[in-house]
């Protein structure tokens, strides 16, 4: 008898539920974010649907009241509107121009006498993704051993601003004391560019190619990474002198062959002339 009562209670408790909660993982502060909550009531009657940002109520739908929808603006967020059906409620919010992460909760309750509540929560992070890969400035195509250059990497506008990492041949380059990530002035929506300088010293015995990579990373959860690569060829003086010597050698060989051919032609002409005079 107790087991039967427990099964009946569980069936009643699960009679209404939230079937789908849609909250964007990321929200751009330049445009509104749309949140939606889908539910089924079974044989229960809907009392209200409420949306919360963290602990603050931002939206309420109560079909028995006039008007049925009420909006509640809280600090740093504006609720632009909402729409509800028999099995769903949608709300549109304008994220704040600050890189924040907040919990959004949909709460669906039934009429009395049970007043049952179903609740689900998802998190949304305010972030503006960069539209472009970072740009490396100052990278020559060819370097000589022992040379030193300065490279600059600039990220695209984003929120939060990107952190810049440099890699040479997949090895992370630790910043020098004077090197740090610089930020541009704040743009609409709180977006900023960032950049960082790298000093590259080519070892005296180096040769081959240097693979320089700039990584712009947004420190959100999960992180967002965009990068770009520059390939710099290093020509050693030894290789260059060998190349010049080899070219000279080839020229000498070509000159020697030409000389032999000229001598042979001159000798043949002389012999023919002597034969004719006889």
Secondary structure, 3 states (H helix, E strand, C coil): CHHHHHHHHHHHHCCCEEEEEECCCEECCCCCEEEEEEEECCCCCEEEEEEEECCEEEEEECCCCCCCEEECCECCEEEEEEEECCCEEEEEEECCCCCCEEEEEEEEEECCCCCCEEEEEEEEEECECCCCCCEEECCCCEEECCCEEEEEEECCCEECCCEEEEEECCEECCCCCCCCCEECCCCHHHCECEEEEEEEECCCCCCEEEEEEEEEEECCCCCEEEEEEEEEEEECHHHHHHHHHHHHHHHHHHHHHHHHHHHHHHHHHHHHHHHHHC
